[in-house]
Amino acid sequence: MKSLILAEKPSVGREIARVLNLREARKNYIEGKNYIVTWALGHLVELKMPENYDPKYKTWRLEDLPIIPKKMGLKVIKQTGHQFKAIENLAKRKDIGEVIIATDAGREGELVARWILERIHWRKPIKRLWISSVTDRAIRDGFKNLKPGKQFENLYQSAVCRAEADWLIGLNVSRALTTKYQDPLSAGRVQTPTLSLIMEREKQIQSFTPKPYWTIQAKIASLEPQWEKNGENRLFSKELADKIFQKIQKGQAIIRSIDRKEKTEQQPLPYDLNELQRDANRRFGFSAKKTLNVLQRLYERHKLVTYPRTDSRYLTTDMEGTMLERLQGLLGAYSEEVRPLLNKKGRVLAKKVFNNARVTDHHAIIPTEERANVSELDSDERKIYDLIVRRFLTLFYPLFKYETVHVVFDIQGETFVAKDRVIVDYGFKSVAGPMEHKETQKPFHGKKGQVFQVHMAEVKEKLTEPPLRFTEADLLGQMEKYGLGTPATRAEIIERLLETEVVERQNGRLYPTPKGKQLIDLVNEELKSPKLTAKWEQELEKIARGKADPNVFLKNIRKQTEKLVSEIKTSEKTYRAFNLTGSKCPDCGSFLKERNTKDGKILVCSNFSCSYKKRKDPKLSNRRCPQCHKRMEIHQGEAGTYFQCRPCNIVEKAEKQKKAMSKWEEKKLVKQYAKKEDFGTNLGDLLKAALNDQNHE
């Protein structure tokens, strides 16, 4: 009997087939003596939509809500139905004795596979390949240590609960808001409290009133101490600041106390996904989604890093023996940093990183043992890979050591405080990334009671500043703090807020839009609270650990859905579309709204039952203007398609595109020329042959 291996993507399926030496490749699977590898294309099966339960739900009506099926059903996604059918046919084969789930080793990966198996009514044994990297060794070791499917039943139940909760709350609340206020308004279990965090920050900024304050700084020897009283170095009275300044500017400074301390800073732990996304945003301006996409390529395609969607920053104790081989894999790309470590046999100095109790489904993100060839990576991949490698290398380097000097001066009865720091040993910071500014290596020398002359003093006027709007790094930190979403879903939540036009990016920071400001006033108070969503996430985690009942969770979610929809139905709040234009719809006469999309601005009818829409601005093509090199507009004229650059007034006619050859035409061509021995058998050679024959005619 053969085992059917179900991977999440074709690329991973092909890698598994190669490692297992399976050679018979078909369109939808690869077969060998003992195994058949097939794959999903992400999700092939999803929860049924309302119209699948009753056709009347195709039309959105407030009176039909809430929509709460007694039992949630599954349906095959139409666009990828051919791949589902292929898996179903393989599963029916008499020589298949078991299935091995080889989808991503996480909650969502489990759901991808289990929903497929449930939809094809799989009743034979299930095993699980659970690996943290897709290197050849990891795959081989994983197949030697396959786990029983029952071991992951709780994880599957947690995934089902998450999916059904998001369907019930997100779909019902969004439909209720949209139909009541006649504008596409999206709300959800995680996205709404995330928007609430952004709005709370906005309120703090808008209600902030700047106040002037003054600081006083002196120059004494190599130090620049500041005036201080009771731990505060700001003066909110200009008169008092001027008075102190006049008093001390030509005075003498006496050391009241001097305190020297040797301090150390420990090596940072390796990255989890959240921390990596935050660092990439701070350093490179990458969005959370972009970082995850790049990381996924490093994991799947290049096999250079371990599983990305992890929430742990620790390693298991049995991994200590793999450290030397991982360093050897880095030798070619990081020779200068790695060679001294190999001489010490790859001994990890930060022993705290090995902690089994702090590792959940997956350990921290670290390099694999694959030999790194950075020339094969694109610019973004190199940046993310470099972050991971350097954070990993810090584990092998000593502590960062420095000395602090805290000096308190008395100048004419006023207290001035100076702080200095001297680096003793850069330790792990020598490989951690861009070197910080090197502090002076000449420490201040002085003793209690010593007298110095004040060389210079100055008063600086400043204004108190409001808190800054969130960057994605800040928002990810807040989402982690309140338990909103998981490392795997936070990037999608932020992108969802941007796509629904309730938030926009400006200079790397997140601003609420007029639509977002109105939405947060309309949505239920309970749904805004990060505490409620955090409680749900904790429940999902308990279900995954087998410590909570999924049926109880879903029963509570159903009650919550009814309550939330009822509140929206009875609400007396009003909403005004923020993006109405003065133009009217040619179909129904309602005002048109302007919307931003990835392809530019479009105009849509404000009448919810009317489907009229058109582009506001011409579509940009990929053709570049020969003068300014900006993307040119694409237009349709009487003479056909043409490109235009308005600023440069340059117009270029589009070349006629060759008509794509149909499959029937391909087969006919192959049949016509396959017998000719002068040409190869691939389609490219046959096409050349056909063209040559046409030219000779």
C-alpha positions in Angstrom: 0.0 0.0 0.0 1.1 3.5 -0.7 1.0 6.7 1.4 -0.6 9.8 0.0 1.4 12.9 1.0 -0.6 16.2 1.0 1.6 19.3 0.8 0.3 22.9 1.0 1.9 24.2 -2.2 3.3 22.6 -5.4 6.8 23.9 -4.7 6.9 22.1 -1.3 5.3 19.0 -2.8 8.1 18.9 -5.5 10.8 19.3 -2.9 9.4 16.4 -0.8 9.1 14.3 -4.0 12.8 15.0 -4.8 14.0 14.1 -1.4 12.0 10.9 -1.4 13.2 10.1 -4.9 9.8 10.0 -6.5 10.2 10.3 -10.3 6.8 9.7 -12.0 5.6 13.3 -12.4 2.0 14.0 -13.4 0.1 17.2 -13.7 -1.3 17.1 -10.2 0.9 14.7 -8.4 4.3 12.9 -8.3 4.4 9.1 -7.7 7.0 6.6 -6.5 7.1 3.1 -5.2 5.8 3.8 -1.7 4.5 7.4 -1.9 2.4 9.7 -4.0 2.9 13.4 -3.3 0.1 15.9 -4.2 -0.6 19.4 -3.1 -3.2 22.0 -2.3 -2.9 25.6 -3.7 -3.4 27.2 -0.3 -7.0 26.6 0.8 -9.0 24.4 -1.6 -12.0 24.2 0.7 -13.7 27.1 2.6 -16.8 27.6 4.8 -20.0 27.9 2.8 -21.2 31.4 2.1 -24.7 32.5 3.2 -26.2 32.1 -0.3 -25.0 28.4 -0.2 -27.5 27.9 2.7 -30.3 29.9 1.1 -30.4 31.8 -2.3 -32.2 34.7 -0.6 -29.0 35.7 1.1 -27.5 36.7 -2.2 -29.3 40.0 -1.6 -28.0 41.8 1.5 -31.0 42.7 3.8 -30.8 43.9 7.4 -34.0 42.0 8.3 -32.3 38.6 7.3 -29.5 39.1 9.9 -28.0 37.5 11.9 -27.2 34.5 9.6 -26.2 31.7 12.0 -26.3 28.2 10.5 -26.9 25.4 13.0 -23.9 23.5 11.5 -21.3 25.2 9.3 -20.8 23.5 6.0 -17.8 23.4 3.7 -17.5 24.0 -0.1 -14.8 23.6 -2.7 -13.4 26.8 -4.0 -14.4 27.0 -7.6 -11.2 28.5 -9.0 -9.1 25.6 -7.7 -11.7 22.9 -7.9 -9.6 21.0 -10.5 -6.8 20.4 -7.9 -9.3 19.3 -5.3 -10.8 16.8 -7.8 -7.3 15.4 -8.4 -6.7 14.9 -4.7 -10.1 13.3 -4.4 -9.4 10.8 -7.2 -6.1 9.9 -5.7 -7.7 9.3 -2.3 -10.1 6.8 -3.9 -7.3 4.6 -5.3 -7.3 1.1 -3.8 -3.6 1.1 -3.3 -3.7 4.2 -1.0 -3.6 3.1 2.6 -3.0 6.3 4.6 -2.5 10.0 4.2 0.5 12.0 5.5 -0.4 15.7 6.1 2.6 17.7 5.0 1.1 21.2 5.0 2.7 24.0 7.0 3.2 23.0 10.6 0.8 25.4 12.2 -2.9 26.1 12.9 -3.7 27.3 9.4 -1.7 24.6 7.7 -3.6 22.0 9.7 -6.9 23.5 8.6 -5.9 23.5 4.9 -5.4 19.7 5.0 -8.2 18.7 7.4 -10.9 20.5 5.5 -9.8 18.7 2.3 -9.9 15.4 4.1 -13.3 16.1 5.6 -14.7 17.1 2.3 -13.5 13.9 0.6 -14.8 11.9 3.6 -11.4 10.4 4.4 -11.7 7.4 6.8 -8.3 5.8 6.6 -5.3 6.5 8.9 -3.8 10.0 9.1 -0.2 10.8 9.9 1.5 14.2 10.3 4.8 15.5 9.0 5.8 18.2 11.5 9.0 20.0 10.5 10.4 23.5 11.2 12.4 23.7 7.9 12.3 22.2 4.5 15.9 21.3 4.1 16.6 17.8 2.8 17.7 16.6 6.2 14.6 18.0 7.9 12.3 16.3 5.4 14.2 12.9 5.8 14.2 13.2 9.6 10.5 14.2 9.6 9.5 11.1 7.6 11.5 8.9 10.0 9.5 10.5 12.9 6.0 10.8 11.5 3.4 11.6 14.2 -0.1 10.2 14.6 -2.8 12.6 13.2 -4.8 12.4 16.5 -2.0 14.3 18.2 -3.1 17.4 16.2 -6.9 17.1 16.6 -7.0 19.9 19.2 -5.0 22.2 16.9 -7.5 21.4 14.1 -10.5 22.2 16.4 -8.8 25.5 17.4 -8.4 26.4 13.7 -12.1 25.5 13.0 -13.2 27.7 15.9 -11.1 30.6 14.7 -12.5 30.3 11.1 -16.1 30.0 12.3 -15.8 32.8 14.8 -14.4 35.1 12.1 -17.2 34.1 9.7 -20.0 34.6 12.2 -18.9 37.9 13.7 -17.1 39.4 10.7 -19.8 38.5 8.1 -22.8 39.4 10.2 -21.5 42.6 11.7 -20.1 43.8 8.3 -23.5 43.0 6.6 -25.4 44.7 9.3 -23.3 47.9 9.2 -23.2 47.9 5.4 -27.0 47.5 4.9 -28.0 49.9 7.7 -25.7 52.7 6.5 -25.7 51.9 2.8 -21.9 52.0 2.4 -19.3 49.1 2.4 -18.3 49.0 6.1 -16.1 46.1 7.3 -15.8 45.0 10.9 -14.3 41.9 12.5 -13.2 40.1 15.6 -9.6 41.3 15.3 -9.6 44.2 12.8 -12.0 46.3 14.8 -10.1 46.4 18.1 -6.9 47.0 16.0 -8.6 50.0 14.4 -9.7 51.1 17.9 -6.0 51.2 19.0 -5.2 53.5 16.0 -8.2 55.7 16.9 -7.3 56.0 20.5 -3.8 57.3 19.6 -5.5 59.8 17.2 -7.7 61.1 20.0 -4.6 61.6 22.2 -2.9 63.6 19.3 -6.0 65.7 18.5 -6.6 66.6 22.2 -3.0 67.4 22.9 -2.1 71.1 23.6 1.6 71.9 23.3 3.2 73.8 26.2 6.6 75.7 26.1 9.3 74.6 28.5 13.0 75.4 29.0 16.1 73.3 29.7 19.5 74.6 31.0 22.7 72.9 29.9 26.3 73.7 31.1 29.7 72.7 29.7 32.0 71.4 32.4 35.3 69.7 31.3 34.3 66.9 28.9 30.7 66.7 30.3 27.5 68.6 29.4 25.3 68.3 32.5 21.7 69.5 32.6 19.8 71.3 35.4 17.6 68.8 37.3 15.3 68.9 40.3 13.5 65.9 41.7 14.2 63.9 38.6 12.7 66.6 36.3 14.9 68.6 33.9 12.2 70.8 32.4 11.2 74.2 33.6 7.8 75.5 32.7 8.6 79.1 33.8 10.8 81.3 31.5 11.5 83.7 34.4 12.8 80.9 36.6 14.9 79.5 33.8 16.5 82.9 33.1 17.1 83.4 36.8 18.9 80.1 37.2 20.9 80.8 34.0 22.1 84.2 35.3 23.0 82.6 38.6 25.2 79.8 37.2 26.7 80.9 33.9 30.0 82.2 35.5 29.9 80.1 38.6 32.0 77.1 39.8 30.8 73.5 39.7 31.6 71.3 42.7 31.2 67.5 42.4 28.6 66.5 44.9 28.7 62.8 44.0 30.2 60.6 41.4 29.0 57.0 40.8 30.8 54.6 38.5 29.2 51.2 37.6 30.3 48.4 35.4 27.3 47.0 33.5 26.5 44.3 30.9 23.9 43.8 28.3 22.9 40.2 27.4 22.6 38.8 23.9 19.2 39.3 22.4 17.0 36.3 21.8 16.5 35.1 18.1 13.5 36.5 16.2 9.9 35.3 16.3 7.8 36.6 13.4 6.4 39.6 15.3 9.7 40.9 16.4 11.2 40.4 12.9 8.4 42.3 11.2 8.8 45.1 13.7 12.6 45.3 13.1 12.2 45.2 9.3 9.7 48.0 9.5 11.9 50.1 11.7 15.1 49.5 9.6 13.8 49.2 6.0 10.3 50.5 6.1 8.9 47.1 5.1 5.2 46.4 5.8 4.4 43.4 7.9 3.0 41.7 4.9 6.1 42.3 2.8 8.3 40.9 5.5 6.2 37.7 5.8 6.3 37.2 2.0 10.1 37.6 1.8 10.5 35.4 4.8 8.3 32.7 3.2 10.6 32.7 0.1 13.7 32.3 2.3 12.0 29.4 4.0 10.4 27.6 1.0 12.4 28.5 -2.0 15.9 29.0 -0.6 15.6 26.8 2.5 17.9 29.2 4.4 15.7 29.8 7.4 13.4 27.8 9.7 9.6 28.0 9.9 8.5 31.7 9.8 5.1 31.8 11.5 6.4 31.2 15.0 5.6 33.1 18.3 8.6 31.7 20.2 12.1 33.3 20.6 13.6 30.2 22.2 15.2 26.9 21.0 14.9 23.4 22.3 17.8 21.8 24.2 18.3 19.1 21.6 19.1 21.8 19.0 22.4 22.7 20.7 24.1 19.9 18.8 23.0 21.5 15.4 24.7 24.8 16.0 28.1 24.0 14.6 26.6 22.8 11.3 24.4 25.9 11.0 27.6 28.0 11.4 29.4 26.0 8.8 26.5 26.8 6.4 27.1 30.5 7.0 30.9 30.4 6.5 30.8 31.4 2.8 28.7 34.5 3.3 29.8 35.5 6.8 33.4 34.3 6.9 34.8 37.1 9.1 32.1 36.7 11.8 31.8 32.9 11.7 35.5 31.7 11.5 36.4 32.6 15.1 33.3 30.8 16.3 34.2 27.6 14.4 37.6 27.6 16.2 35.6 27.4 19.4 33.5 24.5 18.0 30.4 26.7 17.8 29.9 27.0 21.5 26.8 29.0 22.4 27.5 31.6 25.1 23.8 32.7 25.5 22.6 29.4 27.2 19.3 31.0 28.1 18.1 30.5 24.5 17.7 26.7 25.1 14.4 26.5 27.0 12.0 23.7 26.1 9.2 25.3 28.3 9.2 28.5 26.2 9.0 26.7 22.8 5.4 26.4 21.5 4.6 24.7 18.2 7.8 26.0 16.7 11.1 27.4 17.9 12.6 30.8 17.0 13.5 31.8 13.4 17.2 30.9 12.8 19.3 29.9 9.8 19.2 26.3 8.6 22.3 24.2 7.8 22.0 25.0 4.1 25.1 26.7 2.6 24.1 30.3 2.0 24.7 31.7 -1.4 23.6 35.3 -1.0 24.2 36.1 -4.6 21.0 34.1 -5.4 18.9 36.3 -3.1 17.3 39.6 -4.2 17.8 42.8 -2.3 14.8 42.3 0.0 15.7 38.7 0.7 19.3 39.7 1.6 18.1 42.3 4.1 15.7 40.0 5.9 18.2 37.1 5.9 21.0 39.4 7.2 18.8 40.4 10.1 18.1 36.7 11.0 21.7 35.7 10.7 23.2 38.5 12.7 20.6 38.0 15.5 21.5 34.3 15.5 25.3 35.0 15.6 25.0 37.2 18.7 24.3 33.9 20.6 27.9 32.9 20.2 29.5 36.2 21.2 30.2 37.5 24.7 28.1 40.1 26.6 28.3 43.8 25.7 30.2 45.4 28.6 30.3 49.1 29.4 30.9 51.5 32.3 28.5 54.2 33.4 29.5 57.4 35.2 26.8 59.4 37.0 28.1 62.8 38.1 26.0 65.3 40.2 27.4 68.9 40.3 26.4 71.7 42.6 26.6 75.1 40.8 25.6 78.0 43.0 23.1 75.8 44.9 21.6 74.4 41.7 21.8 70.7 40.8 23.2 69.6 37.4 23.5 66.0 36.4 25.7 64.4 33.7 25.7 60.8 32.5 28.5 59.2 30.5 29.1 55.8 29.2 32.4 54.1 28.2 32.5 50.9 26.2 34.6 48.1 27.7 33.8 45.3 25.3 31.5 45.5 22.3 30.9 41.7 22.5 27.8 40.6 20.6 27.2 44.1 19.3 30.1 43.7 16.9 28.0 41.4 14.8 24.5 42.5 15.7 24.1 44.9 12.8 25.0 48.5 12.1 27.4 49.6 14.8 26.0 52.2 17.2 27.8 55.5 17.7 31.0 54.7 19.5 31.1 56.5 22.9 34.3 58.3 23.8 36.9 55.9 25.2 38.2 58.7 27.5 36.2 58.5 30.7 35.6 61.5 32.9 38.1 61.7 35.8 37.0 63.4 38.9 36.3 62.9 42.6 33.8 64.1 45.2 34.5 67.8 46.2 36.6 68.6 43.1 35.9 72.1 41.7 35.5 72.9 38.0 34.8 76.1 36.1 31.6 76.4 34.1 32.8 77.0 30.6 29.5 77.8 29.0 25.8 77.6 29.8 22.7 77.9 27.6 18.9 77.9 27.9 16.9 76.0 25.3 13.2 76.7 24.7 11.2 73.6 23.5 7.6 72.5 23.2 6.0 69.4 24.6 5.1 67.0 21.8 2.1 64.8 21.3 2.6 61.0 20.9 3.4 59.9 17.4 1.0 58.0 15.2 1.8 54.3 15.0 4.2 52.8 12.5 3.5 49.2 11.6 6.2 48.2 14.1 4.4 50.1 16.8 1.0 48.6 15.9 2.4 45.1 15.8 3.8 45.7 19.3 0.4 46.8 20.5 -1.4 43.9 18.8 1.1 41.5 20.6 0.6 43.3 23.9 -3.2 42.9 23.7 -3.2 39.5 22.2 -4.9 40.6 18.9 -4.4 37.9 16.3 -1.4 35.7 15.9 2.0 36.2 14.4 0.6 34.6 11.2 -2.5 36.8 10.9 -1.4 40.3 12.1 0.0 41.3 8.7 -3.2 40.4 7.0 -5.3 42.4 9.5 -3.2 45.5 8.9 -3.6 45.0 5.1 -7.3 44.6 5.6 -7.6 47.9 7.3 -5.8 49.6 4.4 -7.8 47.8 1.7 -11.1 48.8 3.3 -10.0 52.5 3.4 -10.4 53.0 7.2 -6.6 53.5 7.5 -4.0 54.9 5.2 -0.2 55.0 5.2 1.5 58.4 5.1 5.3 58.6 5.4 5.5 55.2 7.1 2.8 56.0 9.7 -0.8 54.9 10.0 -3.5 57.5 9.8 -7.3 56.9 10.3 -9.4 58.1 7.4 -12.7 59.9 7.7 -14.4 56.6 7.0 -12.4 54.9 9.8 -13.4 57.7 12.2 -17.1 57.2 11.5 -16.9 53.4 11.5 -15.3 53.3 15.0 -18.3 55.4 16.3 -20.9 53.1 14.6 -19.4 49.7 15.6 -20.4 48.0 18.9 -18.5 49.1 22.0 -17.8 45.5 23.0 -16.3 44.7 19.6 -13.9 47.7 19.9 -12.3 46.4 23.1 -9.0 44.6 22.7 -9.7 42.8 25.9 -12.6 40.8 24.5 -10.6 39.7 21.4 -7.6 38.9 23.6 -9.9 36.7 25.7 -11.1 34.9 22.6 -7.5 34.3 21.4 -6.6 32.9 24.8 -9.6 30.5 24.5 -8.4 29.4 21.1 -5.0 28.7 22.5 -6.5 26.7 25.3 -8.5 24.7 22.7 -5.3 24.0 20.8 -3.8 22.7 24.0 -6.8 20.5 24.8 -7.7 22.6 27.9 -11.0 24.1 26.6 -14.2 22.9 24.9 -14.6 24.1 21.3 -18.4 23.6 21.4 -18.6 26.0 24.4 -16.5 28.6 22.6 -18.7 28.5 19.4 -21.9 28.6 21.5 -20.7 31.8 23.1 -19.6 33.2 19.7 -23.1 32.6 18.4 -24.7 34.4 21.3 -22.3 37.3 20.9 -23.1 37.5 17.2 -26.9 37.8 17.9 -26.2 40.5 20.5 -23.9 42.5 18.2 -26.3 42.5 15.3 -29.2 43.4 17.5 -27.3 46.5 18.8 -26.6 47.7 15.2 -30.2 47.2 14.1 -31.6 49.3 17.0 -28.9 52.0 16.8 -29.9 55.5 16.1 -26.5 56.6 14.9 -26.1 58.2 11.5 -23.4 57.9 8.8 -22.4 60.1 5.9 -20.3 58.8 3.0 -17.1 60.7 3.2 -16.1 60.3 -0.4 -19.2 61.6 -2.2 -18.6 63.6 -5.4 -20.7 66.1 -7.2 -21.1 63.7 -10.2 -24.3 61.6 -10.6 -24.6 58.0 -11.7 -25.9 57.8 -15.3 -27.8 54.6 -14.4 -29.8 55.6 -11.3 -29.1 59.3 -10.7 -27.5 58.8 -7.3 -24.3 60.6 -6.4 -21.0 58.9 -7.2 -18.4 58.1 -4.6 -14.6 58.2 -5.2 -12.6 55.1 -4.1 -8.9 54.4 -4.0 -7.8 51.0 -5.3 -4.5 49.4 -6.2 -5.2 50.3 -9.9 -6.0 54.0 -9.1 -9.1 55.9 -8.3 -12.5 54.7 -9.4 -16.0 56.2 -9.2 -18.8 53.9 -7.8 -22.5 54.6 -7.3 -23.6 55.4 -3.8 -26.8 53.6 -4.3 -26.1 50.2 -2.7 -28.4 48.3 -5.2 -26.7 49.9 -8.3 -23.5 48.3 -9.6 -22.3 51.2 -11.8 -18.6 52.0 -11.6 -15.9 53.5 -13.8 -12.3 54.5 -13.6 -11.7 58.2 -12.6 -8.1 58.3 -13.8 -6.6 56.5 -16.9 -5.0 53.2 -16.1 -1.2 53.3 -15.8 0.7 50.8 -18.0 4.1 49.2 -17.3 5.6 51.1 -20.3 8.0 53.9 -19.2 8.2 57.4 -20.7 11.5 57.7 -22.7 12.0 61.2 -21.3 10.9 61.2 -17.6 10.8 57.4 -17.1 7.5 57.5 -15.3 4.7 55.0 -16.1 2.6 56.0 -19.1 -1.2 56.1 -19.2 -2.9 53.5 -21.5 -5.8 54.7 -23.7 -8.1 53.3 -26.3 -8.5 55.5 -29.4 -9.9 55.2 -32.9 -6.6 53.8 -34.2 -6.3 51.3 -31.3 -4.4 51.2 -28.1 -1.8 54.0 -27.3 0.3 55.1 -24.4 0.6 58.7 -23.2 2.8 60.6 -20.8 0.9 63.8 -20.0 3.7 65.8 -18.3 6.0 65.2 -21.3 3.2 65.2 -23.9 4.7 62.0 -25.4 2.4 59.5 -27.2 3.4 56.1 -28.4 1.3 53.6 -30.3 1.0 50.1 -28.9 2.4 47.3 -30.9 -0.1 44.7 -32.0 0.1 41.7 -29.6 0.3 38.3 -31.2 -2.8 36.3 -30.6 -2.3 33.6 -28.0 -2.3 30.1 -29.4 -5.2 27.9 -28.1 -4.6 24.4 -26.8 -6.3 23.0 -29.9 -3.9 24.9 -32.2 -1.0 23.7 -30.1 -2.0 20.1 -30.5 -2.6 20.6 -34.2 0.9 22.1 -34.6 2.6 19.3 -32.6 0.8 16.7 -34.7 1.7 18.4 -38.0 5.4 18.7 -37.2 6.1 15.9 -34.8 6.9 13.5 -37.6 9.6 15.8 -39.1 13.0 14.6 -37.9 14.8 17.9 -38.6 13.3 19.6 -35.5 13.1 18.9 -31.8 10.1 17.7 -30.0 9.4 20.6 -27.7 6.8 23.3 -28.6 9.4 26.0 -29.1 11.2 24.0 -31.8 7.9 23.2 -33.5 6.9 26.8 -33.6 10.2 27.8 -35.2 9.6 25.1 -37.8 6.1 26.4 -38.6 7.4 29.9 -39.0 10.2 28.8 -41.3 7.7 26.9 -43.5 5.5 29.9 -43.7 8.4 32.1 -44.7 9.4 29.7 -47.5 5.8 29.6 -48.9 
